[in-house]
Amino acid sequence: MKNFALIGAGGYIAPRHMKAIKDTGNNLLAALDKHDSVGILDSYFPEADFFTEFERFDRHLEKQKRLGRKTDFVSVCSPNYLHDAHIRFGLRIGADVICEKPVVLNPWNIDALLEMEKETGKSIYTILQLRLHPAIIALKEKIDAAPPDKRYAINLQYITSRGHWYHTSWKGDIQKSGGIATNIGVHFFDMLLWIFGAVKENSVTMHTAETASGNLVLEKANINWMLSIDANKLPADVKAAGKRTYRILSIDGDTFEFSEGFTELHTRSYEEILKGNGFPIGETKAAIELVHEIRKK
């Protein structure tokens, strides 16, 4: 059994990490969040200690270490702009780190963290759960088996409506979240780069607080993409059905469906990490470079 500490327990994604820790038979020693709306802990680890102040959290983990309860992993689910600092904290206390997407906002932060991995002898893993989705694995195998000069036309549209709260939260601050393309899109971009190869050309047609769109030329594909949190962009039939999310990925005009099968992907990610097969942070650098470039255009 491994001991985990969790940073960012009050956020949307934290329960998936709590479930993954529990499902893999491990223990959550302590959790940290500046907000105390973390009753979800009772569903997974009611005995976990909880802190709203980083300093007390830090001291507590040191005390636990002296008592023989070393922190083996730190799971980072904090706001995007804090990932770098919280990863460094995990390495400094002698733990391996599992970090949510995007692992950092700037590609040069990855280079610095790779150096810190060498110095500490510890590892940083990032959650790239789409790479573990059975339908996406099958798609990659199909593309890899195709003639190397074959090119694909891809259309990606993802609208996940958000209310007014979004712009008041850290997610609505581009300096903290990286903006729509980073916060909403980095998983999709990582998936596309993983399957269709490196970026050859990158143009951005729109980048506002609510919508981003553009065109990518990859080694094996031309991609037209649009990401949005604006409910007004939902197709009429989706609105009529009372739905607030719309996703389509088409390849050469054929819809590629991968809406199902997401519920256990964080647990699968943890299983692979614990077996030594997790995705190191270097794996995500290409996607981080891409969203950084999109942000600056």
WODAVEN-V14759 format. One record per residue. RES is the residue in one letter. SS is DSSP state (H for helix, E for strand, - for the rest). D_LAST is the distance of its C-alpha to the last C-alpha in Angstrom with 1 decimal. Layout:
RES,SS,D_LAST ; RES,SS,D_LAST
//
This chain:
M,-,46.4 ; K,-,43.2 ; N,E,42.4 ; F,E,39.0 ; A,E,37.3 ; L,E,34.5 ; I,E,31.9 ; G,-,30.4 ; A,-,33.4 ; G,-,32.7 ; G,-,29.5 ; Y,-,29.0 ; I,-,28.8 ; A,H,31.6 ; P,H,34.5 ; R,H,33.3 ; H,H,33.6 ; M,H,36.9 ; K,H,38.2 ; A,H,37.1 ; I,H,38.9 ; K,H,42.0 ; D,H,41.9 ; T,-,41.9 ; G,-,44.9 ; N,-,43.4 ; N,E,43.7 ; L,E,41.4 ; L,E,42.8 ; A,E,40.6 ; A,E,37.5 ; L,E,35.4 ; D,-,33.5 ; K,-,33.5 ; H,-,34.4 ; D,-,37.8 ; S,-,37.4 ; V,-,37.9 ; G,-,41.1 ; I,-,39.6 ; L,H,40.8 ; D,H,44.3 ; S,H,43.5 ; Y,H,42.8 ; F,-,43.9 ; P,-,46.1 ; E,-,47.4 ; A,-,44.0 ; D,E,43.8 ; F,E,41.0 ; F,E,39.5 ; T,-,37.3 ; E,-,37.2 ; F,H,35.5 ; E,H,38.3 ; R,H,41.0 ; F,H,39.2 ; D,H,38.9 ; R,H,42.6 ; H,H,43.6 ; L,H,42.1 ; E,H,43.8 ; K,H,47.1 ; Q,H,46.7 ; K,H,46.3 ; R,H,49.5 ; L,-,51.2 ; G,-,50.3 ; R,-,47.5 ; K,-,44.5 ; T,-,41.0 ; D,-,40.0 ; F,E,36.6 ; V,E,34.1 ; S,E,31.9 ; V,E,28.7 ; C,-,27.6 ; S,-,26.3 ; P,-,23.0 ; N,H,20.0 ; Y,H,19.6 ; L,H,23.3 ; H,H,23.4 ; D,H,23.3 ; A,H,26.2 ; H,H,28.2 ; I,H,27.9 ; R,H,29.2 ; F,H,32.0 ; G,H,33.1 ; L,H,33.4 ; R,H,35.2 ; I,-,37.9 ; G,-,38.5 ; A,-,36.9 ; D,E,34.6 ; V,E,31.5 ; I,E,30.1 ; C,E,26.7 ; E,-,24.9 ; K,-,21.4 ; P,-,18.8 ; V,-,21.0 ; V,-,18.7 ; L,-,15.1 ; N,-,14.5 ; P,H,15.7 ; W,H,17.9 ; N,H,19.8 ; I,H,21.0 ; D,H,22.5 ; A,H,24.3 ; L,H,25.6 ; L,H,26.9 ; E,H,28.9 ; M,H,30.2 ; E,H,31.4 ; K,H,33.4 ; E,H,34.9 ; T,H,36.0 ; G,-,36.8 ; K,-,35.1 ; S,-,32.5 ; I,E,29.3 ; Y,E,28.7 ; T,E,25.9 ; I,-,26.4 ; L,-,25.2 ; Q,H,27.7 ; L,H,26.4 ; R,H,27.6 ; L,H,31.0 ; H,-,31.2 ; P,H,34.1 ; A,H,32.5 ; I,H,29.3 ; I,H,31.5 ; A,H,33.6 ; L,H,30.6 ; K,H,29.5 ; E,H,33.1 ; K,H,33.2 ; I,H,30.1 ; D,H,31.4 ; A,H,34.7 ; A,-,33.4 ; P,-,33.6 ; P,-,30.9 ; D,-,29.7 ; K,-,29.4 ; R,-,26.0 ; Y,E,25.1 ; A,E,23.3 ; I,E,21.8 ; N,E,20.9 ; L,E,19.7 ; Q,E,20.0 ; Y,E,20.5 ; I,E,21.4 ; T,E,23.0 ; S,-,24.1 ; R,-,24.1 ; G,-,26.2 ; H,-,25.7 ; W,H,26.3 ; Y,H,22.8 ; H,H,21.1 ; T,H,23.9 ; S,-,23.6 ; W,H,21.4 ; K,H,19.5 ; G,H,18.2 ; D,-,16.9 ; I,H,13.3 ; Q,H,14.7 ; K,H,17.5 ; S,H,16.4 ; G,-,12.7 ; G,-,12.3 ; I,H,13.4 ; A,H,11.7 ; T,H,13.2 ; N,H,16.4 ; I,-,17.4 ; G,-,15.9 ; V,H,16.2 ; H,H,19.8 ; F,H,19.1 ; F,H,16.5 ; D,H,19.1 ; M,H,21.7 ; L,H,20.2 ; L,H,19.4 ; W,H,23.0 ; I,H,24.5 ; F,H,22.7 ; G,-,21.6 ; A,-,18.7 ; V,E,15.3 ; K,E,15.8 ; E,E,12.8 ; N,E,9.6 ; S,E,8.2 ; V,E,6.8 ; T,E,9.4 ; M,E,9.5 ; H,E,8.4 ; T,-,11.4 ; A,-,13.9 ; E,-,15.9 ; T,E,14.1 ; A,E,11.1 ; S,E,11.6 ; G,E,10.7 ; N,E,12.6 ; L,E,13.4 ; V,E,16.1 ; L,E,18.1 ; E,-,21.4 ; K,-,23.4 ; A,E,21.4 ; N,E,19.1 ; I,E,17.4 ; N,E,16.5 ; W,E,15.4 ; M,E,15.4 ; L,E,15.8 ; S,E,17.3 ; I,-,19.8 ; D,-,20.9 ; A,H,24.6 ; N,H,24.6 ; K,H,22.6 ; L,-,25.4 ; P,-,27.6 ; A,H,30.9 ; D,H,33.1 ; V,H,31.2 ; K,H,31.5 ; A,H,35.2 ; A,-,35.8 ; G,-,34.7 ; K,-,31.9 ; R,-,28.6 ; T,E,26.8 ; Y,E,25.9 ; R,E,24.7 ; I,E,24.9 ; L,E,24.1 ; S,E,25.7 ; I,E,26.3 ; D,-,27.7 ; G,-,28.6 ; D,E,30.5 ; T,E,29.5 ; F,-,29.2 ; E,-,30.7 ; F,-,30.1 ; S,-,30.6 ; E,-,33.7 ; G,-,34.4 ; F,-,31.9 ; T,-,34.5 ; E,-,35.7 ; L,H,32.6 ; H,H,32.3 ; T,H,36.0 ; R,H,35.5 ; S,H,32.7 ; Y,H,35.1 ; E,H,37.9 ; E,H,36.0 ; I,H,34.9 ; L,H,38.5 ; K,-,39.7 ; G,-,37.4 ; N,-,35.1 ; G,-,32.0 ; F,E,28.5 ; P,E,27.8 ; I,H,24.4 ; G,H,23.7 ; E,H,23.6 ; T,H,20.5 ; K,H,18.5 ; A,H,16.8 ; A,H,15.5 ; I,H,14.4 ; E,H,12.5 ; L,H,10.8 ; V,H,10.0 ; H,H,8.9 ; E,H,6.3 ; I,H,5.4 ; R,H,5.7 ; K,H,3.8 ; K,-,0.0
//
